[in-house]
């Protein structure tokens, strides 16, 4: 290869080398950022599902409490109902695709039945019939609660699996990015070596011309 050809090759490598390196690095970090976004989104979904699960359990606990303390905890129960509705609205707006939507619908349906019976139970308590209230709480209300808790648990489990999958995908992408950057680094080393060889050839040719 002539000196001129070597010089052209060196110029081309000098220009293309950094561009290739930057392009590979940007692609690797872009893919890694996408996987990180997936992890963040799935973790947020899991948090919503867990908050809903906790709210349902808390509501049932305060209902039982007011049934056994003569209604003194009724206000706290009503607040817990508002919390459940708020969390359920968040879940309904967040989870619009199957199977999450099915879990949310199950909770909504069971909540309506739960609150409908609660009206009857509280009316009995105020009428001086606490035993009827307790029978409702320990019978059909338990069934509604278990249906809500089961659906919320299924929703939370699904989100936990998705978080695990997103984290695994992030780890895979991180390993892939590391391999790409190592390959680019090796390529850069080869490029530097070729440039040094070319520089030596040019210097040798210049010395021979002087002689």
LINURLIN-V378345 format. One record per pair of residues at least 4 apart in sequence whose C-alpha atoms are under 7 Angstrom apart, sorted by the first residue. I is the first residue (numbers start at 1). J is the second residue. D is the distance in Angstrom with one decimal. If there is no record, write none. Layout:
I/J/D ; I/J/D
//
This chain:
1/5/6.2 ; 1/6/6.6 ; 2/6/6.2 ; 3/7/6.1 ; 3/202/6.4 ; 4/8/6.2 ; 5/9/6.1 ; 6/10/6.1 ; 6/198/6.3 ; 7/11/6.2 ; 8/12/6.2 ; 9/13/6.1 ; 10/14/6.0 ; 10/195/6.0 ; 10/198/7.0 ; 11/15/6.3 ; 12/16/5.9 ; 13/17/5.3 ; 15/19/6.8 ; 16/20/6.0 ; 17/21/6.2 ; 17/188/7.0 ; 18/22/6.0 ; 19/23/6.0 ; 20/24/6.1 ; 21/25/6.1 ; 21/184/6.0 ; 22/26/6.0 ; 23/27/6.1 ; 24/28/6.1 ; 25/29/6.1 ; 25/181/6.6 ; 26/30/5.9 ; 27/31/6.2 ; 28/32/6.2 ; 28/177/5.0 ; 29/33/6.0 ; 30/34/6.3 ; 31/35/6.4 ; 32/36/6.2 ; 32/170/6.7 ; 32/173/5.8 ; 32/174/6.3 ; 33/37/6.2 ; 34/38/6.4 ; 35/39/6.4 ; 35/166/6.9 ; 35/169/6.6 ; 35/170/5.0 ; 36/40/6.3 ; 36/170/6.2 ; 37/41/6.1 ; 38/42/6.1 ; 38/166/6.0 ; 39/43/6.0 ; 39/163/6.2 ; 39/166/5.1 ; 39/167/5.9 ; 40/44/6.2 ; 41/45/6.3 ; 42/46/6.2 ; 42/159/6.6 ; 42/162/6.3 ; 42/163/5.2 ; 43/47/6.2 ; 43/163/5.9 ; 44/48/6.4 ; 45/49/6.4 ; 45/159/6.4 ; 46/50/6.1 ; 46/156/5.9 ; 46/159/4.9 ; 46/160/6.1 ; 47/51/6.1 ; 48/52/6.2 ; 48/91/6.6 ; 49/53/6.2 ; 49/152/6.6 ; 49/155/6.1 ; 49/156/4.9 ; 50/54/6.2 ; 50/156/5.7 ; 51/55/6.1 ; 52/56/6.2 ; 52/84/6.6 ; 52/87/5.4 ; 52/88/6.5 ; 52/152/6.7 ; 53/57/6.4 ; 53/149/6.3 ; 53/152/5.0 ; 53/153/6.4 ; 54/58/6.0 ; 55/59/6.1 ; 55/80/6.9 ; 55/83/6.4 ; 55/84/5.3 ; 56/60/6.4 ; 56/84/6.0 ; 56/149/6.5 ; 57/61/6.3 ; 57/149/7.0 ; 58/62/6.3 ; 58/80/6.7 ; 59/63/6.2 ; 59/77/6.1 ; 59/80/5.0 ; 59/81/6.0 ; 60/64/6.3 ; 60/145/6.8 ; 61/65/6.2 ; 62/66/6.2 ; 62/73/6.7 ; 62/76/6.6 ; 62/77/4.9 ; 63/67/6.3 ; 63/77/5.6 ; 64/68/6.4 ; 64/137/6.8 ; 65/69/6.1 ; 65/73/6.2 ; 66/70/6.0 ; 66/71/4.4 ; 66/72/5.8 ; 66/73/4.4 ; 66/74/5.3 ; 67/71/6.0 ; 67/133/6.6 ; 67/134/6.4 ; 69/73/7.0 ; 73/77/6.3 ; 74/78/6.2 ; 75/79/6.4 ; 76/80/6.3 ; 77/81/6.3 ; 78/82/6.5 ; 79/83/6.3 ; 80/84/6.2 ; 81/85/6.3 ; 82/86/6.1 ; 83/87/6.2 ; 84/88/5.9 ; 85/89/6.0 ; 86/90/6.4 ; 87/91/6.2 ; 88/92/6.0 ; 89/93/6.2 ; 90/94/6.1 ; 91/95/5.7 ; 91/104/6.9 ; 92/96/6.6 ; 92/104/6.3 ; 95/100/5.6 ; 95/101/5.7 ; 96/100/6.9 ; 96/101/5.2 ; 97/101/5.5 ; 98/102/6.2 ; 99/103/6.7 ; 100/104/6.4 ; 100/155/6.2 ; 101/105/6.1 ; 102/106/6.2 ; 103/107/6.4 ; 103/151/5.1 ; 103/152/6.8 ; 103/155/6.2 ; 104/108/6.2 ; 105/109/6.1 ; 106/110/6.2 ; 106/148/6.9 ; 106/151/6.5 ; 107/111/5.9 ; 107/148/4.7 ; 107/151/6.3 ; 108/112/6.4 ; 109/113/6.6 ; 110/114/6.0 ; 110/144/5.3 ; 110/147/6.4 ; 110/148/6.0 ; 111/115/6.1 ; 112/116/6.0 ; 113/117/6.3 ; 113/144/6.8 ; 114/118/6.2 ; 114/141/5.9 ; 114/144/5.6 ; 115/119/6.4 ; 117/121/6.2 ; 118/122/5.9 ; 119/123/6.1 ; 120/124/6.3 ; 121/125/6.3 ; 121/132/7.0 ; 121/133/4.5 ; 121/136/6.4 ; 122/126/6.2 ; 122/133/6.7 ; 123/127/6.2 ; 124/128/6.5 ; 124/129/5.1 ; 124/130/6.5 ; 124/132/6.5 ; 124/133/5.9 ; 125/129/5.1 ; 125/130/4.7 ; 125/133/5.9 ; 129/133/6.8 ; 130/134/6.2 ; 131/135/6.2 ; 132/136/6.3 ; 133/137/6.3 ; 134/138/6.0 ; 135/139/5.8 ; 136/140/5.8 ; 136/141/6.0 ; 137/141/4.9 ; 137/142/6.3 ; 138/142/5.7 ; 139/143/6.8 ; 140/144/6.4 ; 141/145/6.1 ; 142/146/6.0 ; 143/147/6.2 ; 144/148/6.3 ; 145/149/6.0 ; 146/150/5.8 ; 147/151/6.2 ; 148/152/6.1 ; 149/153/5.9 ; 150/154/6.1 ; 151/155/6.2 ; 152/156/6.1 ; 153/157/6.0 ; 154/158/6.1 ; 155/159/6.3 ; 156/160/6.1 ; 157/161/6.3 ; 158/162/6.3 ; 159/163/6.1 ; 160/164/6.3 ; 161/165/6.2 ; 162/166/6.0 ; 163/167/6.1 ; 164/168/6.2 ; 165/169/6.2 ; 166/170/6.1 ; 167/171/6.2 ; 168/172/6.2 ; 169/173/6.1 ; 170/174/6.1 ; 171/175/6.3 ; 172/176/6.2 ; 173/177/6.0 ; 174/178/6.1 ; 175/179/6.3 ; 176/180/6.2 ; 177/181/6.1 ; 178/182/6.1 ; 179/183/6.1 ; 180/184/6.1 ; 181/185/6.0 ; 182/186/6.2 ; 183/187/6.1 ; 184/188/6.0 ; 185/189/6.3 ; 186/190/6.3 ; 187/191/6.1 ; 188/192/6.2 ; 189/193/6.2 ; 190/194/6.2 ; 191/195/6.1 ; 192/196/6.2 ; 193/197/6.2 ; 194/198/6.1 ; 195/199/6.0 ; 196/200/6.2 ; 197/201/6.2 ; 198/202/6.2 ; 199/203/6.1 ; 200/204/6.0 ; 201/205/6.1 ; 202/206/6.2 ; 203/207/6.3 ; 204/208/6.2 ; 205/209/6.3 ; 206/210/6.5 ; 207/211/6.4
//
